[in-house]
Amino acid sequence: DVVSLCWPRWSRTPDLARFSYVRMKYLFFSWLAVFVGSWIIYVQYSTYTELCRGKDCKKIICDKYKTGVIDGPACNSLCVTETLYFGKCLSTKPNNQMYLGIWDNLPGVVKCQMEQALHLDFGTELEPRKEIVLFDKPTRGTTVQKFKEMVYSLFKAKLGDQGNLSELVNLILTVADGDKDGQVSLGEAKSAWALLQLNEFLLMVILQDKEHTPKLMGFCGDLYVMESVEYTSLYGVSLPWVIELFIPSGFRRSMDQLFTPSWPRKAKIAIGLLEFVEDVFHGPYGNFLMCDTSAKNLGYNDKYDLKMVDMRKIVPETNLKELIKDRHCESDLDCVYGTDCRTSCDQSTMKCTSEVIQPNLAKACQLLKDYLLRGAPSEIREELEKQLYSCIALKVTANQMEMEHSLILNNLKTLLWKKISYTNDS
């Protein structure tokens, strides 16, 4: 009887032990999930507060506007009626603020510079944004003629001694006259001068009539609003950077390829990029160099027309030569601007040379190679691959480079158009 009474209790012991083990395992993984989730939320919040400082940007701009220092077509909407407001934060660097925005019910992208923004260093006083640097030119009493001379000198330094710079100066004055009253006020001139230091703004003005350049909607100080683009990358889906850390690069590339449009639509987008390369190659005001040709800087609209999303690393060739020449170097790796503008290191002087190695077209073809070859129709795949590799091999120092450049670019466009010209995607 004693044995029979004790037997059921002894038989339940393994079950109790197994239950305790499962419960502990469940509690451990639940705690681990909460810990990892909390860490991700904390990192995302910290990153967001560091990168997304739209309130600081708006305060600085509106303080200047309300004291009469700056002016522009977006100022009243931003600072008074508040019909221009910031939406989703797109910033990737704290000093370059970028947001989806709405201006009088029209979507746009708001960009604001924060190079001299407030920062707090523990143990020191709060250092204010340096007033002497921000919107310091032109000074009170400057005439329109003097302002034109200032702008002309700036363009000569940035673009080189072009014969038609006076036309560009007049174009800038037209853009600077935000209220279209036929006169450029001191506040408008200060805003225009600050914006002209930015390559993207200058390029938008120069290429304002070109299809693949986003339109300038307005500005206030060095804040400006540009046309928004529905699809903001050639590839894939956008994921939080914390998740990106755990995705192998090979798997990420495969995943990107799954979320691209159909091949005829990719061909149309690619033609748009080739046309943009034409726009900036020896255009009306000199040659511009694309120093970051990553897919995240290119987008397209609902008609699959290419639109540039970020042009901040497209710089005038003359300007780049001044930036990089005489830079001290140990190897060619020290002679890079952005990610794609590379020159060579002169080992005799240990200084960077000023001539870039690859033209824009070669960099564009490198980006388009995998994009176009995946899913390409079998009847043109071999010829397309051959032309793309010829394009990638193009060098600035090659004999008759400009002739080869034009020939390769036109051959690629012709091949792609020929294949899609009778489809709905054309």
PyMOL commands that set and color helices and strands:
alter all, ss='L'
color gray80, all
select helices_A, chain A and resi 2-51+54-66+75-79+144-159+165-176+186-196+199-206+241-244+249-258+263-280+295-297+317-324+332-334+360-373+378-392+401-420
alter helices_A, ss='H'
color red, helices_A
select strands_A, chain A and resi 84-89+96-103+106-113+216-220+223-227+288-290+298-300+306-308+314-316+336-337+341-342+345-346+351-352
alter strands_A, ss='S'
color yellow, strands_A
deselect
rebuild
show_as cartoon
